[in-house]
């Protein structure tokens, strides 16, 4: 059977918004104020969905497939790129913000047994899984922690990194100031995350709404444009070493999600029935799944790799 083609045509947005509105009233969702409790609930209740529809190995981030063909090995691409930066720097202490189930730090800790890794997260269910997987490793620890209030001594870490988590920041300036303080001189902050693109306010209204719904369905309250984000980083004191738009590398993953989402929204009555049996937050991932190939392709949203230096 031939695979479904990824739909990226901006003309599809109107049809998709109507489909979503039958299950999840889009005006209510777009105006929802997402707080920390909602984020914890989202990841707690979506954990099973991530395991069965995303990564059995515990990745909760996008796979990077630079060749345009989905491969599960792409879930390790970010960690492998970070390992190259570790090799290029003399590092002894590394911190992962919002470590999730420990997928990245555990991989890196195995590669670098003489380096100490720490991970923090606000989702206790994820931390339980991470600590269980890392119980035989002496150079990695996971603990409850919020990147808005980093409870470490200043100038502790050579490298701090995050994957798809700083988009949840409620006070970005405070987060970046905290990261800056905890890094040693010339320390590196590595980010892989999603942002709105420049000129977001000027794009068609329905495309803008699709981007907002994608964010809200994944418990992101609101995103900054990449230019706004970098401006705050520079004002904090960081030097921007590199900033790459690598959105094309996540399109294979987005295509997989869209195929699942299109199946879910095909029959509205059945879709509503499933809400009675599965957590709402988990099912709402289908909204981002349906819309993000369109919003990313049409430059409303993008996925970036950023390297900052103290």
N, C-alpha and C positions, 0 to 999 in steps of 0.2 A: 504494500500500500504506500503511495507517495505521501511524503511528509507535507504538512500544511506550510504554506509560505508565510513568512513573517510579514504582517501588515504594518506599514509605516506611513501610508498616505494620510496627509492631514485631513482629507475629506472623510476619513473614517471616524474622526473624533466625535462628530455630532451623533452618529449612530451608536457609538459606544457609550456616550453619556446617557442616552435614552435607555440603553440596556441596564446600565448600572443603577439608574434612578428607580427602576422597577423593584430593585432589591434593597438598595441602600440610598435613601433620599439624599441626593448630591448636595443640596443647599445646606442641609443639616451637617453633613460631613465636612463640607468646605469651611463652615464657620465654627467648627468644634475647636475648643481650646485644649490642646494636649499638654498634660503635666507629667511629672516624674512618675507618679503612680500609674498613669496610662502606659508609659513606656515599659515599666516593669511587667505590667499585665500583658502587654503585647508580646514580649519575648517569652514570658512564661507560657502563655496559651498558644503561641505559634511554634513552640519547640518541636512538637510531634510533626507538624507540617514541614518544617525545615528538614527534619530527619528523613521523611519518606519522599518528599517532592523536590528536595534540594540536594542535600549531601548527607549520606549515611555516616560519613567520617567526622561530622561535627562542624563543618564550615557553615558560617552564617553570613558569608559575604559572597559577592559576585566572583565567578570564575573569570580569569583573563585569558582569552584565546585570541592571540594576535593574528593567527592565520585565518580567522573568521569561521572556524569549525569548532563546535562544542566538543570539549574533552574534559573529563573530570580532573585531569592533571592540572587544569587551569586554576583550580581552587588553591593550589600551592604556588602559583606564579608570584603573588605579592610577597609571600614569605621568602621565596628564592631570590627575588630582587632585593629584599631587605638584607638577606645574607651576604649578597655582594657588597652592600654598603658597610656591613659589619666587617667584612674582610679588608675593606679599604680604610677602616678606622681602628685605632687601638681602643677597644671597648672592654669594660669589665662589668658594667651594670646597665641593664636594658629594661625599660618599662613599656608594657603594652596597655593602652587605655581601652576600656570596654572590651576585655579579652574574650567575652563570650564563653564558649565551651573549651577554650584553651587551644584550639586548633593550630594557631600560628606560633604561639610561644612554645608549645611542646615540640613542634617540628624544629624550631630554631635551637631550643635547648639541647636536642639530640645532636644537632650539627656542631654546636659549640659548647662542649661539656665544661670548659674552663671559664665560661661567662655566666654570670648570675642574671636570671630573668625573673621579672615579677609581672603579674597581671592583675588588674583590678576590674571589677564589674559591679553593677547594682542589682543584677538578677541572680538571686541565690540558687535557683535551679541550675543555671548555667555553671556557677562556681562549683556546685556539688559534682557535676559531671567532669569539669576541668580537673579538680583535685583528685578525683578517682582515677582519671587517665594518667595523671602525673605522679602517682604515688611511688613509683620506682625511680623517679628522677630527683636527684639531690640539688640541681641547679635551677629549679623553677618553682615558684610559689604563686598561689592565687588567693586573693582576699577581696572582701567587700570594700568597695570604694567608689567615690563619685569624682569624676575628673574636674568638677567645679571646685572641689576642696581636696587637693592632693596632700595627703598626710605623710609626707616624706621630708627629710632635711633638704635644704637648698643645695644646689650643685652636687646632686647625688648621681645622676644618670648621664651616661655618654650618649645614649640614643633613647628616644621615646618614639613610639609609633602607634598608629591607630588605623583601623580599617572600618570605614562606613559607620562611624560612631559620633564624630564631632558634629555631624549634621543635627544631632539631638541637643546640642548645647543651647541652653536658655540665656546664657550670658557669655558670649564668645570671648569678649575682652578678658573676663575673669579667668576663663579656661586657658587662654593663651598666655596670660601673665603667670599663671601657676606653672604651666609647662616650661616657660622661659626660666622661671626661678629654679626649678628642679633640675634643669640641665646644667652640666658643667660648661665652662667656657669652651666655645667652638663645638658644643654639643649639637646633635642633629635631631630634628623632629620630622618624621616621615609620615605622610598622610595619603591614604587612598579613600576618596570620598566623593559624594555627589553634590553638585551645586546647580543653582540656576545660572543660565548663561547671560552674558552682557545683553542689555536691551530687552530684558524679560518683560518689562512693563509695556513695551511697544508691540508685542506679539498678539495675534488674534485672541479674542477673549475666550473662545472655547478651548484653544490650546493652552492658554494660561490656566483655565479651570481644570483641565486634565492634569497639568503638572501639580497643582495644589492638591487635587484628590489623590494623586499618587503619593505625595508626601504624607497626607493625613492618614491614608490607609496603612502606612507603615509606622505610624505614631511619631512622625516628624511634624512638629508644630508649624514651622516655617523655615524656609531656606533663604540664605543670602545669595546674591550673585557672586560669581568667582572674583570679580573686581572688588566688590565690597569686602569680601573675606580677606583678600590679600592686603587691602589697605589697612585693615585692623591688625593683621600680622606684622606688617612693617612698622606701624605705629607702636606696637608692643616692643619692638627692638629687633625682630628677626630679620635676617638677610634671606631673600628668596634665591635659593640655589637653582631650582628648576621648578617649572609648573607645566605639566603636560596634559593635554586633553586626550585621554585614551578611551573615549567612549565607544569607539568601534570594537574594542576588545571585549566589551561586555554584551554586545549585541547577540552573540550566540546564546548566552544565558537568558537574556531577555526574550529571545525567540522561544525558548523552551517554556518559560513562564506564560507567554502569551497563548501558546497552544493549549495549555491547561486551563487558562482563564476563559478562552473562547468556548471550550467545552462546558465549563461551569455556567456561563451566562446564556447558553443556547436554549435552555428550557427554564423560564422564570419560576414556574410553580415548583419544579424539582429543586431549583436553587434556593427558594425560600424554605423548603422542607429541610434541606441540609443544615440550615441555620439552627434548627431545633436539636440537632445531634452533635454539632461541632462548635467549638468556641468561635464567637463572632470575629475576634481579632485574627484568628487563623484564616477564616474564609475571606476576610477583607483584603488579604494579600492579593486576591484575584483582581482587585481594582488596579493596583499598580502593575500587575502582570499584563492586564489588557492594554493599559495606556502607555506604559513607559517606552516600548519600542517606537511609538509615534512621537512622544515628547522628546526623546533623545535624538531621534533621527532628524526632527525638525528644529533642533537647537533651542528648545525651551530649557532642557536640563542636560547636564553633562557629567561625566565621571573623570576625575582628575587624579594624577599622581603628583604630589607636591613635596619638595624637600626644602626645609627651612634650617637655617643655622643660627645659633646664638652668637 
